[in-house]
Amino acid sequence: MSQTLSAKICGVKSPADVVAAAQAGARYVGFVFFAKSPRCLMVKEAAALAAEVPLGVAKVALTVNATDDELDQITSVVPLDMLQLHGKESPERVAEVKARYGLPVMKAIGIADAEDLTQIDLYSDAADQLLIDAKPPKNADLPGGNGLAFDWRLLAGRKYWQTPWMLAGGLTPENVAEAIRMTGARQVDVSSGVESAPGVKDADKIRAFLAATEVRDA
Ligand SMILES: O=C(O)c1ccccc1N[C@@H]1O[C@H](COP(=O)(O)O)[C@@H](O)[C@H]1O
């Protein structure tokens, strides 16, 4: 039996990126609002891109430790379906953001070893979704989007968490099917693995990534 998973293409920067993601079957596209990222958008640029996103594809704003002022600016200008919090936001802050903006919130959890998995339980009530990503290296400029994978064996047998979750971190068209098989993920998120250079999405890689998420049961 063939199972189609949901995929998020994060860090789209142009109408062509949006078209490539939507036509390939992405269920989410991500707009990055983090100045150090090569994928960072101005609020007005994101609003223009949001207008290009077809119905059925969710628009996600990725922020890192954003203040209310920053989130006010983003949410007042960009039509959004979800907020992704990718910094050190506490469970209380996640709940506050969810209540203040009335949008579903996805909290990123960085994983390097088994101990990090305890974070998942801490956030599972406050967040609508969890993004289980590789923990960034110490002193990295970016808390995500580094093209680094974690040991997927840490998630083996844990696919029945109550809170919906996405797998992220170092996914590529070449490894995503194996990552899905090992973790049981039903949703995957990718940024650098579908780029030809940092911040430059590649339509062929986006298509190959989405095609590879169609996993055939044995
Ligand atoms: O993509 C970015 O630039 C980024 C910046 C700051 C925080 C998170 C970011 N991206 C997120 O990280 C995951 C994993 O990225 P990658 O596929 O390993 O490059 C990505 O899916 C985004 O959600």
The ligand as a Tripos MOL2 file, in Angstrom:
@<TRIPOS>MOLECULE
LIG
   23    24     1     0     0
SMALL
NO_CHARGES

@<TRIPOS>ATOM
      1 O1         15.8780   27.3340    7.5710 O.co2     1 LIG1
      2 C1         16.3870   28.2140    8.2860 C.2       1 LIG1
      3 O2         17.1050   29.0920    7.8140 O.co2     1 LIG1
      4 C2         16.1500   28.2050    9.7590 C.ar      1 LIG1
      5 C3         16.6080   29.2710   10.5050 C.ar      1 LIG1
      6 C4         16.4060   29.3130   11.8640 C.ar      1 LIG1
      7 C5         15.7330   28.2900   12.5020 C.ar      1 LIG1
      8 C6         15.2590   27.2010   11.7660 C.ar      1 LIG1
      9 C7         15.4520   27.1390   10.3980 C.ar      1 LIG1
     10 N1         14.9860   26.0800    9.6400 N.pl3     1 LIG1
     11 C8         14.2680   24.9600   10.1760 C.3       1 LIG1
     12 O3         15.1750   23.9210   10.4550 O.3       1 LIG1
     13 C9         14.7130   22.7110    9.8750 C.3       1 LIG1
     14 C10        15.8490   21.8350    9.4540 C.3       1 LIG1
     15 O4         16.5800   22.4570    8.4130 O.3       1 LIG1
     16 P1         17.4250   21.6080    7.3640 P.3       1 LIG1
     17 O5         16.4420   20.8490    6.5140 O.co2     1 LIG1
     18 O6         18.3110   20.7000    8.1570 O.co2     1 LIG1
     19 O7         18.1940   22.6010    6.5760 O.co2     1 LIG1
     20 C11        13.8850   23.1600    8.6910 C.3       1 LIG1
     21 O8         13.0190   22.1930    8.2960 O.3       1 LIG1
     22 C12        13.2430   24.4350    9.1950 C.3       1 LIG1
     23 O9         12.0220   24.1590    9.8650 O.3       1 LIG1
@<TRIPOS>BOND
     1     1     2 2
     2     2     3 1
     3     2     4 1
     4     4     5 ar
     5     4     9 ar
     6     5     6 ar
     7     6     7 ar
     8     7     8 ar
     9     8     9 ar
    10     9    10 1
    11    10    11 1
    12    11    12 1
    13    11    22 1
    14    12    13 1
    15    13    14 1
    16    13    20 1
    17    14    15 1
    18    15    16 1
    19    16    17 2
    20    16    18 1
    21    16    19 1
    22    20    21 1
    23    20    22 1
    24    22    23 1
@<TRIPOS>SUBSTRUCTURE
     1 LIG1         1 GROUP 0 **** ****
